[in-house]
Amino acid sequence: MSANFKLNLKGLNELMKSPEMEAALEEAGSAVANAADGNYGVRVHQAKWVAIANVYPEDKKSARKALRKGTLTRALSSVGLKM
């Protein structure tokens, strides 16, 4: 028994850039920013095919901490996300 599937790229692109996807990314980014030790912000924006969330340090102290101690990477795993 075999099934045939056709990928609807237009529908997939619409889903990946939808307001619901942006809201989910904002929620995940906020969870990472809150779990990280420091002052971090979240920005969600549209790329060509998908919406993207960025978590970034908002001051020099947090930027140094993120580089030296890996605070953002550790925060990812603490909230159950993988890099």
DSSP file (Angstrom, degrees, kcal/mol; ACC not computed):
  #  RESIDUE AA STRUCTURE BP1 BP2  ACC     N-H-->O    O-->H-N    N-H-->O    O-->H-N    TCO  KAPPA ALPHA  PHI   PSI    X-CA   Y-CA   Z-CA
    1    1 A M              0   0    0      0, 0.0     2,-0.4     0, 0.0     0, 0.0   0.000 360.0 360.0 360.0 125.0    0.0    0.0    0.0
    2    2 A S        -     0   0    0      2,-0.0     2,-0.4     0, 0.0     0, 0.0  -0.971 360.0-154.0-130.3 144.7    1.5    3.3   -1.0
    3    3 A A        -     0   0    0     -2,-0.4     2,-0.5     2,-0.0     0, 0.0  -0.921   9.8-142.1-117.8 142.7    0.2    6.8   -0.6
    4    4 A N        -     0   0    0     -2,-0.4     2,-0.4     2,-0.0    -2,-0.0  -0.882  17.3-171.7-105.1 134.7    1.1    9.8   -2.8
    5    5 A F        -     0   0    0     -2,-0.5     2,-0.5     2,-0.0    -2,-0.0  -0.963  10.8-156.8-125.1 142.1    1.5   13.2   -1.3
    6    6 A K        -     0   0    0     -2,-0.4     2,-0.4     2,-0.0    -2,-0.0  -0.981  20.1-132.2-119.0 123.8    2.0   16.5   -3.0
    7    7 A L        -     0   0    0     -2,-0.5     2,-1.1     1,-0.1     3,-0.1  -0.602   9.3-148.4 -77.2 125.7    3.7   19.3   -1.1
    8    8 A N     >  +     0   0    0     -2,-0.4     4,-2.4     1,-0.2     5,-0.2  -0.767  18.5 179.7 -95.0  90.8    1.8   22.6   -1.3
    9    9 A L  H  > S+     0   0    0     -2,-1.1     4,-2.7     1,-0.2     5,-0.2   0.861  78.2  54.2 -63.5 -37.7    4.7   25.0   -1.1
   10   10 A K  H  > S+     0   0    0      2,-0.2     4,-2.1     1,-0.2    -1,-0.2   0.934 111.9  44.7 -63.1 -44.6    2.5   28.1   -1.3
   11   11 A G  H  > S+     0   0    0      2,-0.2     4,-2.3     1,-0.2    -2,-0.2   0.884 112.7  51.7 -65.6 -39.0    0.4   26.9    1.6
   12   12 A L  H  X S+     0   0    0     -4,-2.4     4,-2.5     2,-0.2    -2,-0.2   0.914 109.8  49.2 -64.1 -43.3    3.5   26.0    3.6
   13   13 A N  H  X S+     0   0    0     -4,-2.7     4,-1.0     2,-0.2    -2,-0.2   0.898 110.5  50.7 -63.2 -40.5    5.1   29.4    3.0
   14   14 A E  H  < S+     0   0    0     -4,-2.1     3,-0.4    -5,-0.2     4,-0.3   0.913 111.7  48.1 -63.2 -41.8    1.8   31.1    4.1
   15   15 A L  H >< S+     0   0    0     -4,-2.3     3,-1.2     1,-0.2     6,-0.3   0.923 109.4  51.8 -63.0 -45.4    1.8   29.0    7.3
   16   16 A M  H 3< S+     0   0    0     -4,-2.5    35,-1.9     1,-0.3    -1,-0.2   0.653 117.6  38.9 -70.4 -14.8    5.5   29.7    8.1
   17   17 A K  T 3< S+     0   0    0     -4,-1.0    -1,-0.3    -3,-0.4    -2,-0.2   0.272  91.3 123.3-113.5   8.9    4.9   33.5    7.8
   18   18 A S  S <> S-     0   0    0     -3,-1.2     4,-2.2    -4,-0.3     3,-0.2  -0.220  75.0-113.6 -71.8 159.3    1.4   33.5    9.4
   19   19 A P  H  > S+     0   0    0      0, 0.0     4,-2.3     0, 0.0     5,-0.1   0.841 118.6  57.0 -59.3 -33.4    0.6   35.7   12.5
   20   20 A E  H  > S+     0   0    0      2,-0.2     4,-2.1     1,-0.2     5,-0.1   0.896 107.1  47.5 -65.5 -39.7    0.1   32.5   14.5
   21   21 A M  H  > S+     0   0    0     -6,-0.3     4,-2.4     2,-0.2    -1,-0.2   0.905 111.2  51.3 -67.1 -41.4    3.6   31.4   13.6
   22   22 A E  H  X S+     0   0    0     -4,-2.2     4,-2.4     1,-0.2    -2,-0.2   0.898 109.8  50.2 -61.4 -40.2    5.0   34.8   14.6
   23   23 A A  H  X S+     0   0    0     -4,-2.3     4,-2.2     2,-0.2    -1,-0.2   0.904 110.6  49.1 -65.5 -40.8    3.1   34.6   17.9
   24   24 A A  H  X S+     0   0    0     -4,-2.1     4,-2.3     2,-0.2    -2,-0.2   0.892 112.6  48.0 -64.9 -39.8    4.6   31.1   18.6
   25   25 A L  H  X S+     0   0    0     -4,-2.4     4,-2.9     2,-0.2    -2,-0.2   0.891 110.1  51.8 -67.8 -39.4    8.1   32.4   17.8
   26   26 A E  H  X S+     0   0    0     -4,-2.4     4,-2.4     2,-0.2    -2,-0.2   0.906 110.9  48.7 -62.0 -42.1    7.6   35.4   20.0
   27   27 A E  H  X S+     0   0    0     -4,-2.2     4,-2.0     2,-0.2    -2,-0.2   0.922 113.6  45.5 -64.7 -44.8    6.5   33.1   22.9
   28   28 A A  H  X S+     0   0    0     -4,-2.3     4,-2.0     2,-0.2    -2,-0.2   0.915 113.8  49.5 -65.4 -42.7    9.5   30.8   22.4
   29   29 A G  H  X S+     0   0    0     -4,-2.9     4,-2.6     1,-0.2    -2,-0.2   0.892 110.2  50.5 -63.1 -40.0   11.9   33.8   22.1
   30   30 A S  H  X S+     0   0    0     -4,-2.4     4,-2.5     2,-0.2    -1,-0.2   0.878 107.6  53.8 -65.8 -37.5   10.5   35.4   25.3
   31   31 A A  H  X S+     0   0    0     -4,-2.0     4,-1.7     2,-0.2    -1,-0.2   0.910 111.6  45.3 -62.7 -41.5   10.9   32.1   27.2
   32   32 A V  H  X S+     0   0    0     -4,-2.0     4,-1.7     2,-0.2    -2,-0.2   0.934 112.9  50.0 -66.6 -46.3   14.6   31.9   26.1
   33   33 A A  H  < S+     0   0    0     -4,-2.6     7,-0.3     1,-0.2    -2,-0.2   0.883 113.1  46.9 -60.6 -39.2   15.2   35.6   27.0
   34   34 A N  H  < S+     0   0    0     -4,-2.5    -1,-0.2     1,-0.2    -2,-0.2   0.826 112.0  50.1 -72.4 -31.8   13.6   35.2   30.4
   35   35 A A  H  < S+     0   0    0     -4,-1.7    -2,-0.2    -5,-0.2    -1,-0.2   0.747  94.7  89.6 -78.0 -23.8   15.5   32.0   31.1
   36   36 A A  S  < S-     0   0    0     -4,-1.7     2,-1.1    -5,-0.1     4,-0.1  -0.458  85.3-118.5 -75.9 146.4   18.9   33.6   30.2
   37   37 A D  S    S+     0   0    0     -2,-0.1     2,-0.3    34,-0.1    34,-0.1  -0.732  82.5  32.6 -85.9  97.9   20.8   35.4   32.9
   38   38 A G  S    S-     0   0    0     -2,-1.1     2,-0.7    -5,-0.2    -2,-0.0  -0.971 102.4 -49.4 152.3-164.9   21.0   38.9   31.7
   39   39 A N        +     0   0    0     -2,-0.3    19,-2.9    20,-0.1    20,-0.5  -0.892  62.5 164.2-110.8 101.3   19.1   41.6   29.7
   40   40 A Y  E     -A   57   0A   0     -2,-0.7     2,-0.2    -7,-0.3    -2,-0.1  -0.909  20.3-156.7-124.3 146.7   17.9   40.1   26.4
   41   41 A G  E     -A   56   0A   0     15,-2.9    15,-2.2    -2,-0.3     2,-0.4  -0.717  10.5-136.5-114.6 167.6   15.3   41.3   23.9
   42   42 A V  E     -A   55   0A   0     -2,-0.2     2,-0.4    13,-0.2    13,-0.2  -0.986  16.0-176.5-127.8 135.4   13.3   39.4   21.3
   43   43 A R  E     -A   54   0A   0     11,-2.6    11,-3.0    -2,-0.4     2,-0.5  -0.996   6.1-165.2-132.2 127.6   12.6   40.4   17.7
   44   44 A V  E     +A   53   0A   0     -2,-0.4     2,-0.3     9,-0.2     9,-0.2  -0.948  21.4 161.2-110.6 130.9   10.4   38.5   15.2
   45   45 A H  E     -A   52   0A   0      7,-2.6     7,-3.2    -2,-0.5     2,-0.5  -0.939  38.5-101.1-145.3 167.1   10.7   39.4   11.6
   46   46 A Q  E     -A   51   0A   0     -2,-0.3     5,-0.2     5,-0.2     2,-0.1  -0.769  30.3-172.9 -94.4 130.0    9.9   38.0    8.1
   47   47 A A        -     0   0    0      3,-3.3     5,-0.0    -2,-0.5    -1,-0.0  -0.334  50.2 -79.0 -99.8-168.4   12.5   36.4    6.0
   48   48 A K  S    S+     0   0    0      1,-0.2     3,-0.1    -2,-0.1    -2,-0.0   0.934 123.2   6.9 -62.4 -46.8   11.9   35.3    2.4
   49   49 A W  S    S+     0   0    0      1,-0.1     2,-0.3   -33,-0.1   -33,-0.2   0.648 129.2  25.4-112.1 -19.6   10.2   32.1    3.2
   50   50 A V  S    S-     0   0    0    -33,-0.1    -3,-3.3   -35,-0.0     2,-0.3  -0.883  74.2-104.1-141.6 166.2    9.6   32.0    7.0
   51   51 A A  E     -A   46   0A   0    -35,-1.9     2,-0.4    -2,-0.3    -5,-0.2  -0.745  38.8-158.3 -89.6 147.5    9.2   34.1   10.1
   52   52 A I  E     -A   45   0A   0     -7,-3.2    -7,-2.6    -2,-0.3     2,-0.5  -0.974   9.2-150.7-131.8 141.0   12.3   34.2   12.3
   53   53 A A  E     -A   44   0A   0     -2,-0.4     2,-0.4    -9,-0.2    -9,-0.2  -0.943  11.6-166.5-111.0 134.4   12.8   35.1   16.0
   54   54 A N  E     -A   43   0A   0    -11,-3.0   -11,-2.6    -2,-0.5     2,-0.5  -0.974   7.6-160.7-118.2 132.9   16.1   36.6   17.2
   55   55 A V  E     +A   42   0A   0     -2,-0.4   -13,-0.2   -13,-0.2   -25,-0.0  -0.969  25.1 174.1-108.9 127.2   17.0   36.8   20.9
   56   56 A Y  E     -A   41   0A   0    -15,-2.2   -15,-2.9    -2,-0.5     2,-0.2  -0.951  35.7-103.1-137.8 150.7   19.7   39.4   21.4
   57   57 A P  E     -A   40   0A   0      0, 0.0   -17,-0.2     0, 0.0     3,-0.0  -0.526  21.8-158.8 -72.6 139.4   21.6   41.1   24.3
   58   58 A E  S    S+     0   0    0    -19,-2.9     2,-0.3    -2,-0.2   -18,-0.1   0.476  72.4  31.1 -98.9  -3.5   20.4   44.6   25.0
   59   59 A D  S  > S-     0   0    0    -20,-0.5     4,-2.0     1,-0.1     5,-0.1  -0.957  84.1-106.8-147.1 167.3   23.6   45.7   26.8
   60   60 A K  H  > S+     0   0    0     -2,-0.3     4,-2.6     1,-0.2     5,-0.2   0.867 115.3  56.2 -64.0 -38.3   27.3   45.1   26.7
   61   61 A K  H  > S+     0   0    0      1,-0.2     4,-2.1     2,-0.2    -1,-0.2   0.924 110.4  44.4 -61.5 -45.0   27.3   43.1   30.0
   62   62 A S  H  > S+     0   0    0      2,-0.2     4,-2.5     1,-0.2    -1,-0.2   0.864 111.4  54.3 -67.7 -36.0   24.8   40.6   28.6
   63   63 A A  H  X S+     0   0    0     -4,-2.0     4,-1.9     2,-0.2    -2,-0.2   0.923 109.9  46.6 -63.7 -44.0   26.6   40.4   25.3
   64   64 A R  H  X S+     0   0    0     -4,-2.6     4,-3.0     1,-0.2     5,-0.3   0.912 112.3  50.8 -63.5 -41.7   29.9   39.5   27.1
   65   65 A K  H  X>S+     0   0    0     -4,-2.1     4,-2.6     1,-0.2     6,-0.7   0.909 108.8  51.4 -61.8 -42.7   28.0   37.0   29.2
   66   66 A A  H  X5S+     0   0    0     -4,-2.5     4,-0.7     4,-0.2     7,-0.2   0.882 115.8  41.9 -63.0 -38.5   26.5   35.4   26.2
   67   67 A L  H  <5S+     0   0    0     -4,-1.9    -2,-0.2    -5,-0.2    -1,-0.2   0.921 122.9  35.8 -74.6 -44.8   29.9   35.1   24.5
   68   68 A R  H  <5S+     0   0    0     -4,-3.0    -3,-0.2    -5,-0.2    -2,-0.2   0.892 132.3  23.4 -78.8 -41.1   31.9   33.9   27.5
   69   69 A K  H  <5S-     0   0    0     -4,-2.6    -3,-0.2    -5,-0.3    -1,-0.1   0.497  94.8-124.3-108.8  -5.7   29.4   31.7   29.3
   70   70 A G     X< +     0   0    0     -4,-0.7     4,-2.5    -5,-0.6     5,-0.2   0.879  46.6 163.9  66.7  38.3   27.0   30.7   26.6
   71   71 A T  H  > S+     0   0    0     -6,-0.7     4,-2.0     1,-0.2    -5,-0.1   0.854  71.4  48.1 -62.2 -36.4   24.0   32.0   28.5
   72   72 A L  H  > S+     0   0    0      2,-0.2     4,-2.0     1,-0.2    -1,-0.2   0.906 111.7  49.3 -71.4 -39.7   21.7   32.0   25.4
   73   73 A T  H  > S+     0   0    0     -7,-0.2     4,-1.6     1,-0.2    -2,-0.2   0.917 113.3  47.1 -63.7 -42.4   22.6   28.5   24.4
   74   74 A R  H  X S+     0   0    0     -4,-2.5     4,-2.0     1,-0.2    -1,-0.2   0.874 109.4  54.1 -65.5 -37.3   22.0   27.3   27.9
   75   75 A A  H  X S+     0   0    0     -4,-2.0     4,-1.3    -5,-0.2     6,-0.2   0.867 103.6  57.4 -66.1 -35.6   18.7   29.1   28.0
   76   76 A L  H  <>S+     0   0    0     -4,-2.0     5,-2.7     1,-0.2     3,-0.5   0.949 110.7  41.7 -57.5 -49.6   17.7   27.3   24.8
   77   77 A S  H ><5S+     0   0    0     -4,-1.6     3,-1.0     1,-0.2    -1,-0.2   0.835 108.7  60.2 -70.5 -30.7   18.2   23.9   26.4
   78   78 A S  H 3<5S+     0   0    0     -4,-2.0    -1,-0.2     1,-0.3    -2,-0.2   0.780 108.5  43.9 -69.1 -24.8   16.6   25.0   29.7
   79   79 A V  T 3<5S-     0   0    0     -4,-1.3    -1,-0.3    -3,-0.5    -2,-0.2   0.356 123.4-103.4 -99.3   5.6   13.3   25.8   28.0
   80   80 A G  T < 5S+     0   0    0     -3,-1.0     2,-0.3     1,-0.3    -3,-0.2   0.651  78.3 128.6  87.2  16.3   13.4   22.6   25.9
   81   81 A L      < -     0   0    0     -5,-2.7     2,-0.3    -6,-0.2    -1,-0.3  -0.738  46.3-142.0-101.7 153.9   14.5   24.1   22.6
   82   82 A K              0   0    0     -2,-0.3    -9,-0.0     1,-0.1    -5,-0.0  -0.867 360.0 360.0-114.6 150.6   17.4   22.8   20.5
   83   83 A M              0   0    0     -2,-0.3    -1,-0.1   -10,-0.1   -10,-0.0   0.450 360.0 360.0 -83.2 360.0   19.8   24.8   18.5
